[in-house]
Amino acid sequence: MDIVSELKKNPFVLAPMAGITDNTFRTFMREMGCGVVITELVSAYGIEYRSERTLDLMKFNEGQRPLGVQIFGEDGEILARAAQYVESTGADFVDINLGCPVPKVVKKGAGSALLREPLVLRKILAQVKDAIKIPLTIKIRTGWCDKTINTLDIVNAAHDAGVTWVAIHGRTRAQGYSGLADWDLIREVKAKSPLPIIGNGDIQSSLKAVQRLKESGCDAVMIGRGCLKNPWIFQQAQEILKSGDHNSSADKDFNKSLGRLKTLTEERRDERYSMLTMKKFTAWFSAGYPGSNIFRKSLFQAASSEDILHLAQDYFSQFDLSAQMDTSSEAFLMGGHG
């Protein structure tokens, strides 16, 4: 599969998010109009030791293609063997996480820690690429901190190693999830990059997704938190890009969408897991609407998935669903990204 051509067909990519972009949610988002999808990050060591939990995180279905499996680790040999295992599962590409800022990941030398030494990273990436036939991609941050921003150096190292594209989250590792993503830097890097670039960071609306795509010159943009409050964001962005009309025709029917999410979850998990998933996503979908704090409290007291659907029907029927406030600063929507 030519995964770069897939970006041209649909340049709105689902960001990998820990604890969120599982098998069920990836299928749901593909049905809701996103392009390429990538699993949440999985440990190369977990693959090495065939951890049941790790292998479960990698499972996918045919409807999710084009699909990449995102791995992390600091050892080139372990990463190479993990990539070979990913290839054996039939995934379309391997993605390496070089952006995770979480201490338990970086203290081992993985995630964004690898950004500190571009020459070492180039050797690791080349080692992984030489071990597989499918494409290798990476997701990075702009640098370790504001004094060591080396984004273009990393992109050039990736190019030398045979990487297919680089996704850039516009924050340094030191920023974590604070401040604003630096799209000016992403645009500058894209202008000089020998590789396709996917921009990522603070895309909270479909209009912003299209604006960032056009203004940055990126080949695609990656959307994370924005789809947690508006699952129609990918469909809307495609409509805006094609027509130029800022008024999307997407029919916001939360009850229908939540019902579909419930069905997809129950196909793979038991009632308890399904109920927890429904509570989590219904709470996120309510962000930006009046009384959402009170609604979320009632959700977490619900005793069944059916109760959650009834609560959601009563709640969302009260509003003009196009009038959703910006809640990008809310803490419960801030985690899970590289």
C-alpha positions in Angstrom: 0.0 0.0 0.0 1.2 3.5 -0.9 0.4 5.2 2.5 1.5 8.6 1.3 -1.2 8.5 -1.4 -3.7 7.7 1.3 -2.9 11.1 2.9 -3.9 12.8 -0.4 -7.2 11.0 -0.4 -8.0 12.0 3.2 -5.5 14.3 4.9 -7.2 14.2 8.3 -5.5 11.5 10.4 -6.6 10.1 13.8 -3.9 10.8 16.4 -2.7 7.8 18.4 -3.9 8.4 22.0 -3.0 6.1 24.9 -6.1 4.5 26.5 -8.3 5.9 23.7 -7.5 4.8 20.2 -8.2 1.1 20.8 -9.6 -1.4 18.3 -13.2 -0.2 18.9 -12.5 3.5 18.7 -10.4 3.2 15.6 -13.3 1.4 13.8 -15.7 4.0 15.1 -13.6 6.9 13.8 -13.1 5.3 10.4 -16.8 5.0 10.1 -17.0 8.7 11.1 -14.7 9.8 8.3 -11.1 9.9 9.4 -8.3 8.8 7.1 -5.2 6.9 8.3 -5.4 5.4 11.9 -2.7 4.4 14.2 -2.9 2.3 17.4 -2.1 3.7 20.8 1.5 3.2 21.6 2.6 -0.3 22.5 5.8 -1.4 24.1 8.5 -3.0 21.9 9.5 -5.0 25.0 5.9 -6.1 25.5 6.0 -7.5 21.9 9.4 -9.1 22.6 8.0 -11.0 25.5 4.6 -11.6 23.8 2.7 -9.9 26.5 -1.0 -10.8 26.1 -2.1 -7.2 27.0 0.4 -5.7 24.5 -0.7 -8.0 21.7 -4.3 -7.2 22.4 -3.6 -3.5 21.9 -2.3 -4.3 18.4 -5.4 -6.1 17.2 -7.2 -4.5 14.3 -9.8 -5.3 11.6 -9.8 -4.9 7.9 -12.1 -1.9 8.0 -9.4 0.2 9.7 -7.0 0.2 6.8 -4.8 2.0 6.2 -3.5 1.3 9.7 -0.2 1.6 11.5 0.9 0.1 14.8 2.8 2.6 17.0 5.7 1.1 19.0 8.1 2.6 21.5 11.4 1.6 23.1 15.0 2.7 23.2 16.9 -0.4 22.0 17.4 -0.7 18.2 17.4 -4.5 18.1 14.3 -4.8 20.3 12.5 -2.1 18.1 13.6 -3.9 14.9 12.2 -7.3 16.1 9.0 -5.6 17.3 8.6 -4.0 13.9 9.0 -7.4 12.2 6.3 -8.7 14.5 4.1 -5.8 13.5 4.7 -6.6 9.9 3.7 -10.2 10.4 0.3 -9.1 11.7 -0.5 -7.5 8.3 -0.4 -3.9 9.5 0.2 -1.4 6.7 3.1 0.4 8.4 5.1 0.7 11.6 5.1 4.0 13.5 7.7 4.8 16.2 6.7 7.1 19.1 9.3 9.7 19.6 7.0 12.2 21.3 5.7 10.7 24.5 6.8 13.0 27.4 5.6 10.7 30.2 8.4 10.3 32.8 8.1 6.5 33.0 8.8 6.3 29.2 11.5 8.9 28.8 13.5 7.9 31.9 14.2 4.6 30.1 15.5 6.6 27.1 12.4 6.0 24.9 9.7 8.4 23.6 10.9 12.0 23.3 14.2 11.2 25.0 15.5 9.9 21.7 15.1 13.4 20.2 18.2 14.6 22.1 20.6 12.7 19.8 19.7 12.8 16.1 22.7 10.8 15.0 22.0 8.0 17.4 18.3 8.1 16.4 19.2 7.9 12.7 21.1 4.6 13.4 18.1 3.2 15.3 15.7 4.2 12.6 17.8 2.7 9.9 18.1 -0.5 11.9 14.4 -0.8 12.2 13.8 0.1 8.5 16.3 -2.5 7.3 14.4 -5.1 9.3 11.0 -4.6 7.5 9.5 -4.2 4.1 6.5 -2.1 5.0 6.9 1.7 5.5 8.3 3.1 8.7 7.0 6.4 10.1 7.6 8.5 13.2 5.8 10.9 15.5 7.9 13.5 17.2 7.9 16.6 19.3 9.7 19.8 18.3 12.5 19.0 20.6 13.4 18.2 24.2 13.0 21.8 25.4 12.9 25.3 24.0 16.7 25.5 24.1 17.2 22.3 22.1 14.6 22.6 19.3 16.0 20.4 16.6 13.0 19.4 14.6 14.5 19.7 11.1 17.6 17.8 12.3 15.3 14.9 13.3 13.4 15.1 10.1 16.6 14.9 8.1 17.9 12.0 10.2 14.6 10.2 9.5 14.9 10.8 5.8 18.5 9.4 5.8 17.2 6.3 7.6 14.4 5.6 5.0 11.4 6.9 7.0 8.3 7.6 5.0 6.8 10.5 6.9 7.2 12.5 10.1 4.2 13.6 12.3 5.1 16.6 14.4 3.4 17.6 17.6 4.1 21.3 17.9 5.3 21.2 21.5 8.6 20.4 23.1 8.9 17.5 25.6 9.3 20.0 28.4 6.0 21.7 27.6 4.1 18.5 28.1 0.5 19.5 27.1 0.8 23.1 28.3 0.9 26.2 26.2 0.1 26.2 22.5 1.4 24.1 19.7 4.0 26.0 17.5 2.5 25.8 14.0 4.9 28.5 12.8 7.7 26.1 13.4 5.8 23.2 11.8 5.3 25.4 8.7 9.0 26.3 8.6 10.1 22.7 8.9 7.6 21.5 6.2 9.0 24.1 3.8 12.5 22.6 4.2 11.6 19.0 4.7 12.6 16.2 2.3 9.7 14.1 3.7 6.0 14.4 3.9 5.0 16.1 7.2 1.9 15.7 9.3 1.1 18.6 11.6 -0.4 17.9 15.1 -1.5 20.0 18.0 -4.5 22.0 19.2 -6.9 21.2 16.4 -10.2 21.6 18.1 -12.6 22.2 15.2 -13.0 21.1 11.6 -12.4 24.7 10.4 -9.2 24.8 12.3 -8.1 21.5 10.8 -8.5 22.9 7.3 -6.9 26.2 8.1 -3.8 24.4 9.6 -3.6 22.1 6.6 -3.6 25.0 4.2 -1.5 27.5 6.2 1.2 25.0 7.2 1.6 23.4 3.8 1.6 20.0 5.6 0.6 16.9 3.7 -1.9 16.1 6.4 -3.0 17.1 9.9 -3.4 14.8 12.9 -6.5 15.2 15.2 -6.6 14.0 18.7 -8.6 15.7 21.4 -10.8 17.4 18.8 -12.6 14.2 17.9 -13.2 13.4 21.6 -15.7 16.2 21.8 -16.8 16.2 18.2 -16.7 12.8 16.5 -17.9 14.4 13.2 -14.8 16.6 13.0 -13.2 14.4 10.2 -16.3 14.4 8.0 -16.8 18.1 8.5 -13.2 18.9 7.7 -13.4 17.0 4.4 -16.5 18.8 3.4 -14.9 22.2 4.2 -11.8 21.3 2.3 -13.7 20.1 -0.8 -16.4 22.8 -0.9 -15.0 25.8 0.9 -18.3 26.0 2.7 -17.8 26.5 6.4 -21.2 25.1 7.2 -21.0 21.4 7.3 -24.0 19.2 6.4 -22.9 16.5 8.9 -25.9 15.4 10.9 -24.9 15.5 14.6 -26.9 12.6 16.1 -25.2 11.7 19.4 -27.7 9.1 20.2 -27.1 7.2 16.9 -23.4 7.6 17.3 -23.3 6.4 20.9 -25.5 3.5 20.0 -23.0 2.5 17.3 -20.1 2.9 19.7 -22.0 0.7 22.2 -22.5 -2.1 19.6 -18.8 -2.0 18.5 -17.6 -2.2 22.1 -19.9 -5.1 23.0 -18.6 -7.0 20.0 -15.2 -7.2 21.7 -15.8 -6.7 25.4 -18.1 -7.6 28.3 -20.9 -5.4 29.6 -18.7 -3.8 32.4 -16.1 -2.7 29.9 -18.7 -1.5 27.5 -20.4 0.6 30.2 -17.1 2.2 31.2 -16.3 3.0 27.6 -19.7 4.5 27.1 -19.4 6.7 30.2 -16.0 7.9 29.1 -16.9 8.9 25.6 -20.3 10.3 26.4 -18.6 12.5 29.0 -16.1 13.7 26.4 -18.8 14.3 23.8 -20.7 16.6 26.3 -17.8 19.0 26.6 -18.7 22.5 25.7 -22.5 22.1 26.2 -24.4 23.8 29.0 -24.5 21.8 32.3 -22.0 19.3 31.1 -20.4 19.0 34.6 -23.7 18.0 36.1 -24.4 15.7 33.2 -21.1 13.9 33.7 -21.8 13.3 37.3 -25.1 11.7 36.4 -23.3 9.5 33.8 -21.0 8.0 36.3 -23.9 7.0 38.5 -25.6 5.1 35.7 -26.0 1.4 36.2 -26.0 0.1 32.6 -25.2 1.1 29.0 -28.9 1.5 28.3 -29.2 4.0 31.2 -26.3 5.9 29.7 -28.1 6.1 26.3 -31.3 7.3 27.9 -29.4 10.0 29.8 -27.6 11.1 26.7 -30.8 11.3 24.7 -32.4 13.5 27.3 -29.3 15.7 27.6 -28.3 16.2 23.9 -31.9 16.8 22.8 -31.9 20.1 24.7 -29.4 22.0 22.6 -28.4 23.2 19.2 -25.6 20.8 18.7 -23.7 23.2 16.5 -23.2 25.6 19.4 -20.4 23.9 21.2 -18.0 26.0 23.3 -14.2 25.7 23.2 -13.2 23.5 26.1 -9.6 22.8 25.0 -8.3 23.9 28.4 -10.3 21.4 30.4 -8.0 19.0 32.2 -10.0 15.9 31.4 -9.4 16.4 27.7 -5.7 17.1 28.0 -4.0 13.7 28.3 -3.1 10.7 26.1 -1.0 12.3 23.4 2.6 12.0 22.1 
